[in-house]
Amino acid sequence: QVQLVESGGGLVQAGGSLRLSCAASGSILRNLAMGWYRQAPGKQRDLVAAITSSGSTNYGNQMSGRFTISRDSAPNTVYLQMNSLKPEDTAVYYCYARDAFGAKYWGQGTQVTVSS
């Protein structure tokens, strides 16, 4: 099992920056792929960014450039640096982890609100 604890969400003005963090703990921490999804009200949950245990990254549509994902292996923490935020970035951001068996785990979500 993997537990995920997110932090760093909040309210920011358009053009500002936020850094989200997600710390993983539990019994299955090796070879975890981790990343972030987001879900705005009334919309589907979309991939923001993902990073493998070896550091390869993948970004959702139109997410790269303003968003940067990174991770520390010890402890298992993933970060999402968000710059030049726009009101349309307002959403609940969910951290996830996928273990070597393909099981997926989710954090509780953290609200990001960008005011215009």
DSSP file with accessible surface (Angstrom, degrees, kcal/mol):
  #  RESIDUE AA STRUCTURE BP1 BP2  ACC     N-H-->O    O-->H-N    N-H-->O    O-->H-N    TCO  KAPPA ALPHA  PHI   PSI    X-CA   Y-CA   Z-CA
    1    1 A Q              0   0  128      0, 0.0    26,-1.4     0, 0.0    27,-1.3   0.000 360.0 360.0 360.0 152.2    0.0    0.0    0.0
    2    2 A V  E     -A   26   0A   9     24,-0.2     2,-0.4    25,-0.2    24,-0.2  -0.998 360.0-159.0-131.4 133.1    1.0    3.6   -0.6
    3    3 A Q  E     -A   25   0A  94     22,-3.5    22,-2.3    -2,-0.4     2,-0.4  -0.925   9.4-160.1-110.9 140.2   -0.3    6.7    1.2
    4    4 A L  E     -A   24   0A  13     -2,-0.4     2,-0.5   102,-0.3   104,-0.4  -0.974   6.7-170.2-124.2 130.9    0.0   10.1   -0.5
    5    5 A V  E     -A   23   0A  89     18,-2.0    18,-2.5    -2,-0.4     2,-0.3  -0.979  10.9-161.6-124.1 119.1   -0.1   13.4    1.3
    6    6 A E  E     +A   22   0A  10     -2,-0.5     2,-0.3    16,-0.2    16,-0.2  -0.662  13.8 167.1 -97.9 154.6   -0.3   16.6   -0.8
    7    7 A S  E     +A   21   0A  63     14,-2.3    14,-2.9    -2,-0.3   103,-0.1  -0.973  41.6  65.4-154.9 163.7    0.4   20.1    0.2
    8    8 A G        +     0   0   36     -2,-0.3    11,-0.3     1,-0.3    14,-0.1   0.353  60.9 129.8 106.5  -4.9    1.0   23.5   -1.4
    9    9 A G        +     0   0   28     12,-0.1     2,-0.3     9,-0.1    -1,-0.3  -0.171  25.6 112.6 -72.2 174.4   -2.4   24.4   -2.9
   10   10 A G  E     -e  112   0B  29    101,-1.1   103,-2.8   100,-0.1     2,-0.5  -0.988  63.0 -43.5 157.9-163.4   -4.1   27.7   -2.3
   11   11 A L  E     +e  113   0B 129     -2,-0.3     2,-0.3   101,-0.2   103,-0.2  -0.870  52.7 165.9-104.8 131.2   -5.3   31.0   -3.8
   12   12 A V  E     -e  114   0B  23    101,-2.6   103,-2.5    -2,-0.5     2,-0.2  -0.984  34.3-111.6-142.9 151.5   -3.0   32.9   -6.1
   13   13 A Q  E >   -e  115   0B 148     -2,-0.3     3,-2.3   101,-0.2    72,-0.2  -0.491  50.9 -81.8 -79.0 155.3   -3.5   35.7   -8.6
   14   14 A A  T 3  S+     0   0   49    101,-2.5    72,-0.2     1,-0.3    -1,-0.1  -0.283 120.0  29.5 -55.5 137.2   -3.2   35.2  -12.3
   15   15 A G  T 3  S+     0   0   53     70,-3.3    69,-0.6     1,-0.3    -1,-0.3   0.243  99.6 114.8  92.2 -11.1    0.4   35.3  -13.3
   16   16 A G    <   -     0   0   22     -3,-2.3    69,-2.4    69,-0.2     2,-0.3  -0.104  58.2-122.4 -83.6-174.8    1.6   33.9  -10.0
   17   17 A S        -     0   0   59     66,-0.2     2,-0.3    67,-0.2    66,-0.2  -0.920  19.6-176.3-131.8 152.5    3.2   30.7   -9.0
   18   18 A L  E     - B   0  82A  33     64,-2.1    64,-3.2    -2,-0.3     2,-0.5  -0.981  14.0-148.7-142.2 152.8    2.6   27.7   -6.7
   19   19 A R  E     - B   0  81A 127     -2,-0.3     2,-0.3   -11,-0.3    62,-0.2  -0.979  13.2-160.0-124.8 118.2    4.5   24.7   -5.9
   20   20 A L  E     - B   0  80A   0     60,-2.7    60,-2.4    -2,-0.5     2,-0.3  -0.736   6.1-164.0 -94.5 145.1    2.7   21.5   -5.0
   21   21 A S  E     -AB   7  79A  26    -14,-2.9   -14,-2.3    -2,-0.3     2,-0.4  -0.949   7.9-171.6-126.5 150.1    4.3   18.7   -3.0
   22   22 A a  E     -AB   6  78A   0     56,-1.9    56,-2.5    -2,-0.3     2,-0.5  -0.942   7.2-161.3-143.9 117.6    3.2   15.1   -2.6
   23   23 A A  E     -AB   5  77A  44    -18,-2.5   -18,-2.0    -2,-0.4     2,-0.4  -0.870   8.0-152.3-103.5 130.1    5.0   12.7   -0.2
   24   24 A A  E     +A    4   0A  10     52,-3.2    52,-0.4    -2,-0.5     2,-0.3  -0.813  19.8 166.7-101.5 139.8    4.6    9.0   -0.5
   25   25 A S  E     +A    3   0A  58    -22,-2.3   -22,-3.5    -2,-0.4     2,-0.3  -0.941  24.0  78.0-143.0 162.7    4.8    6.5    2.4
   26   26 A G  E    S-A    2   0A  39     -2,-0.3   -24,-0.2   -24,-0.2     3,-0.2  -0.887  85.3 -53.9 135.4-162.0    3.9    2.9    2.9
   27   27 A S  S    S+     0   0   99    -26,-1.4     2,-0.5    -2,-0.3     3,-0.2   0.586 117.2  55.6 -95.7 -14.1    5.2   -0.5    2.2
   28   28 A I        +     0   0   46    -27,-1.3    -1,-0.2    -3,-0.1    -3,-0.1  -0.798  57.9 133.6-123.2  89.6    5.6   -0.3   -1.6
   29   29 A L    >   +     0   0   56     -2,-0.5     3,-0.8    -3,-0.2     2,-0.2   0.530  37.5 104.3-115.2  -6.7    7.9    2.6   -2.5
   30   30 A R  T 3  S+     0   0  200      1,-0.2    70,-0.5    -3,-0.2    23,-0.0  -0.540  91.3   1.2 -81.0 142.6   10.3    1.1   -5.0
   31   31 A N  T 3  S+     0   0   98     -2,-0.2     2,-0.4     1,-0.2    -1,-0.2   0.820  85.4 169.7  57.1  35.3    9.9    1.9   -8.6
   32   32 A L    <   -     0   0    1     -3,-0.8     2,-0.4    20,-0.1    67,-0.2  -0.653  26.2-151.6 -79.0 129.3    7.0    4.2   -8.1
   33   33 A A  E     -F   98   0B  11     65,-2.5    65,-2.8    -2,-0.4     2,-0.3  -0.830  25.3-175.5 -88.9 140.0    5.8    6.3  -11.0
   34   34 A M  E     +FG  97  51B   0     17,-2.7    17,-3.2    -2,-0.4     2,-0.3  -0.892  13.8 131.8-134.9 164.3    4.2    9.5   -9.7
   35   35 A G  E     -FG  96  50B   0     61,-1.9    61,-2.3    -2,-0.3     2,-0.4  -0.984  40.3 -86.5 177.2-166.7    2.4   12.5  -11.0
   36   36 A W  E     -FG  95  49B   0     13,-3.1    12,-2.9    -2,-0.3    13,-1.6  -0.988  21.8-177.7-135.0 139.0   -0.5   14.9  -10.9
   37   37 A Y  E     -FG  94  47B  49     57,-2.7    57,-2.8    -2,-0.4     2,-0.3  -0.834  14.3-153.2-118.7 165.7   -3.9   15.0  -12.4
   38   38 A R  E     -FG  93  46B  38      8,-2.5     8,-2.9    -2,-0.3     2,-0.4  -0.989   6.4-164.4-140.6 152.4   -6.4   17.9  -12.1
   39   39 A Q  E     -FG  92  45B  64     53,-2.3    53,-2.4    -2,-0.3     6,-0.2  -0.960   4.4-161.8-140.6 117.4  -10.1   18.2  -12.1
   40   40 A A    >   -     0   0   23      4,-0.5     3,-2.3    -2,-0.4    51,-0.1  -0.597  47.6 -74.2 -89.3 157.7  -12.1   21.3  -12.6
   41   41 A P  T 3  S+     0   0  118      0, 0.0    -1,-0.1     0, 0.0     3,-0.1  -0.269 118.9   5.1 -55.1 128.3  -15.8   21.5  -11.6
   42   42 A G  T 3  S+     0   0   91      1,-0.2     2,-0.3    -3,-0.1    -3,-0.0   0.525 113.4 101.1  77.3   6.2  -17.9   19.6  -14.1
   43   43 A K  S <  S-     0   0  143     -3,-2.3    -1,-0.2     1,-0.1     2,-0.0  -0.779  75.1 -98.6-121.2 165.6  -14.9   18.4  -16.1
   44   44 A Q        -     0   0  143     -2,-0.3     2,-0.5     1,-0.1    -4,-0.5  -0.313  45.1 -94.5 -76.7 164.7  -13.0   15.2  -16.3
   45   45 A R  E     -G   39   0B  82     -6,-0.2     2,-0.4    -8,-0.1    -6,-0.2  -0.707  48.4-164.6 -81.8 125.1   -9.8   14.5  -14.5
   46   46 A D  E     -G   38   0B  61     -8,-2.9    -8,-2.5    -2,-0.5     2,-0.2  -0.862  22.8-107.0-116.3 146.1   -6.9   15.3  -16.8
   47   47 A L  E     +G   37   0B  38     -2,-0.4   -10,-0.3   -10,-0.2    14,-0.1  -0.468  31.8 175.7 -66.6 132.8   -3.2   14.4  -16.6
   48   48 A V  E     -     0   0B   0    -12,-2.9    12,-2.3     1,-0.4     2,-0.3   0.816  63.3 -31.1 -98.3 -56.6   -1.0   17.4  -15.7
   49   49 A A  E     -GH  36  59B   0    -13,-1.6   -13,-3.1    10,-0.3    -1,-0.4  -0.984  52.2-162.4-162.7 154.3    2.4   15.7  -15.5
   50   50 A A  E     -GH  35  58B  14      8,-2.7     8,-2.2    -2,-0.3     2,-0.4  -0.972   1.6-166.2-141.3 155.4    4.0   12.4  -14.6
   51   51 A I  E     -GH  34  57B  10    -17,-3.2   -17,-2.7    -2,-0.3     6,-0.2  -0.994  14.6-137.8-145.9 134.1    7.5   11.2  -13.7
   52   52 A T    >   -     0   0   47      4,-2.5     3,-1.5    -2,-0.4   -19,-0.2  -0.307  35.8 -99.3 -83.4 174.1    8.9    7.7  -13.6
   53   53 A S  T 3  S+     0   0   61      1,-0.3   -21,-0.1   -22,-0.2    -1,-0.1   0.775 126.0  52.1 -64.9 -23.3   11.2    6.4  -10.9
   54   54 A S  T 3  S-     0   0  100      2,-0.1    -1,-0.3   -23,-0.1   -21,-0.1   0.470 124.2-102.6 -92.6  -2.5   14.2    7.0  -13.3
   55   55 A G    <   +     0   0   39     -3,-1.5     2,-0.2     1,-0.3    -2,-0.1   0.463  68.4 147.5 100.3   2.0   13.1   10.6  -13.9
   56   56 A S        -     0   0   73      1,-0.0    -4,-2.5    -5,-0.0    -1,-0.3  -0.533  33.7-151.2 -71.4 138.4   11.5   10.5  -17.3
   57   57 A T  E     -H   51   0B  72     -6,-0.2     2,-0.3    -2,-0.2    -6,-0.2  -0.791  18.6-174.4-116.5 155.8    8.7   13.0  -17.5
   58   58 A N  E     -H   50   0B  96     -8,-2.2    -8,-2.7    -2,-0.3     2,-0.4  -0.990  10.2-158.2-145.8 136.9    5.5   13.3  -19.5
   59   59 A Y  E     -H   49   0B  55     -2,-0.3   -10,-0.3   -10,-0.2     3,-0.1  -0.902  17.7-118.7-120.3 148.4    3.1   16.2  -19.6
   60   60 A G    >>  -     0   0   12    -12,-2.3     3,-2.1    -2,-0.4     4,-0.6  -0.149  60.2 -56.2 -71.4 173.7   -0.6   16.5  -20.5
   61   61 A N  T 34 S-     0   0  152      1,-0.3    -1,-0.2     2,-0.1   -15,-0.0  -0.289 123.6  -5.9 -56.5 127.8   -1.8   18.6  -23.4
   62   62 A Q  T 34 S+     0   0  182     -3,-0.1    -1,-0.3     1,-0.1     4,-0.1   0.695 105.6 109.1  62.8  21.9   -0.6   22.2  -23.1
   63   63 A M  T <>  +     0   0   11     -3,-2.1     4,-1.5   -15,-0.1     3,-0.5   0.726  52.3  85.5 -97.4 -28.2    0.8   21.6  -19.6
   64   64 A S  B  < S+c   67   0A  77     -4,-0.6     2,-0.4     1,-0.2     4,-0.1  -0.385  80.7  39.5 -74.0 157.9    4.5   21.8  -20.4
   65   65 A G  T  4 S+     0   0   78      2,-0.6    -1,-0.2     1,-0.1    -2,-0.1  -0.360 123.0  39.4 100.0 -51.6    6.2   25.1  -20.5
   66   66 A R  T  4 S+     0   0   45     -3,-0.5    17,-2.4    -2,-0.4     2,-0.4   0.709 113.6  56.8 -98.9 -26.0    4.4   26.5  -17.5
   67   67 A F  E  <  -cD  64  82A   1     -4,-1.5    -2,-0.6    15,-0.2     2,-0.4  -0.892  61.5-173.0-111.3 140.5    4.4   23.4  -15.3
   68   68 A T  E     - D   0  81A  71     13,-2.4    13,-3.1    -2,-0.4     2,-0.4  -0.993   7.1-158.0-134.1 126.5    7.5   21.4  -14.2
   69   69 A I  E     + D   0  80A   7     -2,-0.4     2,-0.3    11,-0.2    11,-0.2  -0.809  20.9 158.8-102.6 143.2    7.4   18.1  -12.4
   70   70 A S  E     - D   0  79A  49      9,-1.8     9,-3.1    -2,-0.4     2,-0.3  -0.942  16.9-155.5-150.6 170.4   10.3   16.8  -10.4
   71   71 A R  E     - D   0  78A  40     -2,-0.3     2,-0.4     7,-0.2     7,-0.2  -0.995  15.4-141.1-152.5 154.7   10.9   14.3   -7.6
   72   72 A D  E   > - D   0  77A  76      5,-2.7     5,-2.2    -2,-0.3    -2,-0.0  -0.967  13.0-153.8-109.6 134.6   13.2   13.3   -4.8
   73   73 A S  T   5S+     0   0   99     -2,-0.4     3,-0.2     1,-0.3    -1,-0.1   0.756  78.7  68.0 -80.4 -25.9   13.8    9.6   -4.3
   74   74 A A  T   5S+     0   0   88      1,-0.4    -1,-0.3     3,-0.1     2,-0.2  -0.816 115.3  17.8-138.8  98.0   14.5    9.8   -0.7
   75   75 A P  T   5S-     0   0   90      0, 0.0     2,-1.6     0, 0.0    -1,-0.4   0.537 105.7-115.5 -81.3 172.8   12.0   10.5    0.6
   76   76 A N  T   5 +     0   0   22    -52,-0.4   -52,-3.2    -2,-0.2     2,-0.4  -0.569  59.5 150.0 -74.2  91.2    9.6    9.7   -2.2
   77   77 A T  E   < -BD  23  72A  12     -5,-2.2    -5,-2.7    -2,-1.6     2,-0.4  -0.989  30.5-161.6-130.7 135.0    8.3   13.1   -2.9
   78   78 A V  E     -BD  22  71A   0    -56,-2.5   -56,-1.9    -2,-0.4     2,-0.3  -0.911   9.3-159.8-115.5 144.1    7.0   14.6   -6.2
   79   79 A Y  E     -BD  21  70A  34     -9,-3.1    -9,-1.8    -2,-0.4     2,-0.5  -0.911  10.3-159.7-122.1 149.9    6.7   18.3   -6.9
   80   80 A L  E     -BD  20  69A   0    -60,-2.4   -60,-2.7    -2,-0.3     2,-0.6  -0.942   8.9-162.1-129.5 108.4    4.8   20.3   -9.4
   81   81 A Q  E     -BD  19  68A  60    -13,-3.1   -13,-2.4    -2,-0.5     2,-0.5  -0.822  10.0-168.4 -89.2 121.7    6.1   23.8  -10.0
   82   82 A M  E     +BD  18  67A   0    -64,-3.2   -64,-2.1    -2,-0.6     2,-0.3  -0.959   8.2 177.9-118.1 118.8    3.3   25.9  -11.6
   83   83 A N        +     0   0   57    -17,-2.4   -66,-0.2    -2,-0.5   -67,-0.2  -0.777  59.2  20.2-116.5 162.1    4.2   29.3  -13.1
   84   84 A S  S    S-     0   0   69    -69,-0.6    -1,-0.2    -2,-0.3   -67,-0.2   0.903  84.6-159.3  48.7  49.4    2.3   32.0  -15.0
   85   85 A L        -     0   0    2    -69,-2.4   -70,-3.3    -3,-0.2   -69,-0.2  -0.251   8.0-157.8 -66.4 147.0   -0.9   30.6  -13.6
   86   86 A K    >   -     0   0   90    -72,-0.2     3,-2.6   -71,-0.1     4,-0.3  -0.853  31.7-109.5-121.0 156.2   -4.2   31.3  -15.3
   87   87 A P  G >  S+     0   0   51      0, 0.0     3,-1.9     0, 0.0    27,-0.4   0.848 117.7  63.3 -54.3 -33.1   -7.8   31.3  -14.0
   88   88 A E  G 3  S+     0   0  129      1,-0.3   -48,-0.0    25,-0.1    -3,-0.0   0.567  88.6  69.8 -71.3  -6.6   -8.4   28.2  -16.1
   89   89 A D  G <  S+     0   0    1     -3,-2.6    -1,-0.3    25,-0.0     2,-0.2   0.521  70.8 120.6 -82.4  -6.4   -5.8   26.4  -14.1
   90   90 A T    <   +     0   0   38     -3,-1.9     2,-0.3    -4,-0.3    23,-0.2  -0.418  40.7 108.6 -60.9 124.3   -8.3   26.5  -11.2
   91   91 A A  E    S- I   0 112B   2     21,-2.0    21,-2.7    -2,-0.2     2,-0.6  -0.967  75.0 -80.5-176.2 170.8   -9.0   22.9  -10.2
   92   92 A V  E     -FI  39 111B  35    -53,-2.4   -53,-2.3    -2,-0.3     2,-0.5  -0.867  46.1-147.3 -88.3 127.4   -8.4   20.2   -7.5
   93   93 A Y  E     -FI  38 110B   0     17,-3.1    17,-2.1    -2,-0.6     2,-0.5  -0.870  11.9-161.4-102.5 125.8   -5.0   18.8   -8.1
   94   94 A Y  E     -F   37   0B  43    -57,-2.8   -57,-2.7    -2,-0.5     2,-0.3  -0.918   7.8-146.7-112.1 128.8   -4.6   15.1   -7.3
   95   95 A a  E     -F   36   0B   0     -2,-0.5    12,-2.6   -59,-0.2     2,-0.3  -0.652  22.5-175.1 -83.8 145.2   -1.3   13.3   -6.7
   96   96 A Y  E     -FJ  35 106B   8    -61,-2.3   -61,-1.9    -2,-0.3     2,-0.3  -0.969  14.3-162.5-138.0 160.2   -1.0    9.7   -7.8
   97   97 A A  E     -FJ  34 105B   0      8,-2.0     8,-2.8    -2,-0.3     2,-0.4  -0.993   3.7-160.7-138.1 144.0    1.4    6.9   -7.6
   98   98 A R  E     -FJ  33 104B 102    -65,-2.8   -65,-2.5    -2,-0.3     6,-0.2  -0.993  14.9-148.6-126.1 125.4    1.6    3.7   -9.6
   99   99 A D    >   -     0   0    7      4,-2.3     3,-2.0    -2,-0.4   -68,-0.1  -0.236  35.9 -90.7 -88.3-179.5    3.6    0.8   -8.3
  100  100 A A  T 3  S+     0   0   73    -70,-0.5    -1,-0.1     1,-0.3   -69,-0.1   0.684 125.5  56.9 -66.0 -16.8    5.5   -1.9  -10.2
  101  101 A F  T 3  S-     0   0  174      2,-0.1    -1,-0.3     0, 0.0     3,-0.1   0.452 119.3-108.1 -91.6  -2.2    2.3   -4.1  -10.2
  102  102 A G    <   +     0   0   47     -3,-2.0     2,-0.2     1,-0.3    -2,-0.1   0.424  69.7 145.6  91.5  -1.9    0.3   -1.4  -11.9
  103  103 A A        -     0   0   39     -5,-0.0    -4,-2.3     1,-0.0     2,-0.4  -0.502  37.6-146.3 -70.4 139.2   -1.8   -0.5   -8.9
  104  104 A K  E     -J   98   0B  82     -6,-0.2     2,-0.3    -2,-0.2    -6,-0.2  -0.893  12.7-168.0-112.7 139.1   -2.7    3.1   -8.7
  105  105 A Y  E     -J   97   0B  31     -8,-2.8    -8,-2.0    -2,-0.4     2,-0.4  -0.925   6.4-153.2-125.4 148.7   -3.0    5.2   -5.5
  106  106 A W  E     -J   96   0B 102     -2,-0.3  -102,-0.3   -10,-0.2   -10,-0.2  -0.935   9.0-134.5-125.9 145.7   -4.5    8.7   -5.1
  107  107 A G        -     0   0   10    -12,-2.6  -102,-0.1    -2,-0.4     3,-0.1  -0.292  37.6-102.0 -80.9 178.3   -4.0   11.6   -2.7
  108  108 A Q        -     0   0  124   -104,-0.4   -14,-0.1     1,-0.1  -103,-0.1   0.645  63.4-112.7 -80.6 -13.4   -6.9   13.4   -1.2
  109  109 A G        -     0   0   13    -14,-0.1     2,-0.4     1,-0.1   -15,-0.2   0.139  19.9-129.3  95.4 146.4   -6.5   16.4   -3.6
  110  110 A T  E     - I   0  93B  23    -17,-2.1   -17,-3.1  -103,-0.1     2,-0.3  -1.000  21.5-122.7-134.3 134.2   -5.5   20.0   -3.0
  111  111 A Q  E     - I   0  92B  89     -2,-0.4  -101,-1.1   -19,-0.2     2,-0.5  -0.591  22.0-171.2 -81.1 131.5   -7.4   23.0   -4.3
  112  112 A V  E     -eI  10  91B   0    -21,-2.7   -21,-2.0    -2,-0.3     2,-0.5  -0.993   5.6-176.0-118.9 123.2   -5.7   25.5   -6.5
  113  113 A T  E     -e   11   0B  49   -103,-2.8  -101,-2.6    -2,-0.5     2,-0.6  -0.985   7.1-166.4-123.7 124.3   -7.6   28.7   -7.2
  114  114 A V  E     -e   12   0B   6     -2,-0.5     2,-0.3   -27,-0.4  -101,-0.2  -0.950  11.4-153.4-112.4 117.9   -6.3   31.3   -9.6
  115  115 A S  E      e   13   0B  43   -103,-2.5  -101,-2.5    -2,-0.6    -2,-0.0  -0.648 360.0 360.0 -92.3 148.4   -8.1   34.7   -9.4
  116  116 A S              0   0  140     -2,-0.3    -1,-0.1  -103,-0.2   -30,-0.0  -0.338 360.0 360.0 -88.8 360.0   -8.2   37.0  -12.4
